Amino acid sequence: MINVNLTSRISSTVIGILIYFVPFFTYLSPHNLKQISGSAVAEIFLSLIAILVVIFIISFSIEIIIKRFFKKNIILFPLLCFAFYLNFLYTPFFEFFQEYIFTTFNFIAPIGIGIFIFFELFCLIIIILGAKFNIFSNRVILIFSILMLAQLFLPLASYLFEKNLNKTLIVPIVSEKNLVQDEVLIKRNVYYIIMDAMMGAETVEPLNVATKKEIIDILSNTGLTLIDKSLSSYSETKFAIKAIMFADYHKIPSSQAYSDHSNLFPDMLYNIQNKIPLFTYLKKANSSFVWMPGKDIDCIPTIRWTCINSSNNSQNGSLNLSINLWNFYSTTPLPKILKRFFNDIRSQDTIGPFLEYIDNNGIPKTPFFAYIQNNIPHPPHLVTTECNPTNNFNTEIKGYKASYQCALMSIQKFMEKINHLDPEAIVIFQGDHGMNRMFNMELTTKEKYLFSGNIFNAIKAPEICFKKYGFPKTTVNTARFALNCAYGFKLPFREDIHYISKDYGKVTELKIYQ
């Protein structure tokens, strides 16, 4: 037998580390780097280090047992690292088998269990065959990892070079003229609730999701005014929410492409705090910013805002896993394993937890602007019409209908509470964008844009504000309306425009209702 010496140990460790970090460097593609922060990268890297230590301890322990009982010297570390890498191919393999094999034979096999059994059998084969095969496998893993890392290097280097060349940021100027306030008799709190992907009556009625009459009936006695033919300012969340916080269009067809996600929502809150007009307006009005994030965002408290980011943000029996780690390990069997033992990984509902927070802590005594990101009715559709957890929808349209009805019920529940506790408040329920998937329907180009741009938009505000400022039909103008009505600012409405945004490139201007 070939003895396991120090040299082979070191070389095997290097080989194992190389293949182990291939998924990490694959994740650091230009597309992903545009959307993740440095802290997210650090968090993922630290998780990998922790797992690597565990793998090393396990492999070393098994080696000792094999040497003692089977009298064989073997190095398992690179093999287990390779097995770790293969876990990231789990979802692509599963989807392939599900589409081409499961549909043919009409059954679902336990792929995850099968993969783990395969790993165990593979390790046993290595042990049986002995050290020579172990050396061969190490060489194969080494060549494979070098080739994988090499093909990742050039795109990454090219992206980092281009990023340094493009740092242009359009920041609307908050002039002293805009900061002039009318006398406000009552300084009102603002509740700005985003209902992710919630379309307006113009698009949901033809889909038999809800009729306009049903929506109006549900909103009756809530004080909310439904605003017809409303548009998202941008077709993507990260652009649309930035438009709200800038109270203006931040990207137009003539502007340069964004190089990454850092100047878009939510990263902008940490990267360009001093350049966000909303914070300037709130400071002038002596009002604070309260932020309750959705399931895909983690809120970190700062001097500029208060986070409502407690354990209430997850349902009972759920696992509140960091979104950064969740995204990185999403192609491994980990999500399916966690979903097997926990009800819901991260709750989509924030309205319920926000009301619980109010019940436990009361309404803040000082004026505030509350931004609440609710992920219902956005896919995945995990609730019934009564807002009970489920994943039993055979079509996307049925899931969206149930989620939409649940959203309407949540709006009604929210208004009952706030009308009682904070009756003078301004309340806004608004979709950030429409539905881009269009439920596999055959639509014309204009219809697709309508589905993408049309949004739910309901506002509770004093009648005098509607008479004085008008009815806002876009996210940009709704933000201006809220600042004007609550704090007496004099922000004129912008033209109602829907911009189609794709990735971080140019945007296309559309005036859907003209």
Secondary structure, DSSP 8 states (H G I E B T S, - for coil): -----HHHHHHHHHHHHHHHTHHHHHHS-HHHHTT--HHHHHHHHHHHHHHHHHHHHHHHHHHHHHHHHH------HHHHHHHHHHHTTHHHHHHHHIIIIIHHHT----HHHHHHHHHHHHHHHHHHH-HHHHHHHHHHHHHHHHHHHHHHHHHHHHHHHHHHH----------HHHH-B---SS---EEEEEETT---HHHHTTTTS--HHHHHHHHTTTT-EE-SS-B-SBSSHHHHHHHHHHTS----TTS---SSSTTSTTTHHHHSGGG-HHHHHHHHTT-EEEEE--TT-----BTTBEE--SGGGS-TT-----HHHHHHTTTSSHHHHHHHHSS-SS-S--HHHHHHHHHHH-S-SS-EEEEEEE--SSSS--B-TT--B----SSHHHHHHHHHHHHHHHHHHHHHHHHHH-TT-EEEEE-SS--SSGGG----HHHHHHHHHB--EEEE--HHHHHHH----BHHHHHHHHHHHHH-B--------EEEE-TTS-EEEE-TT-
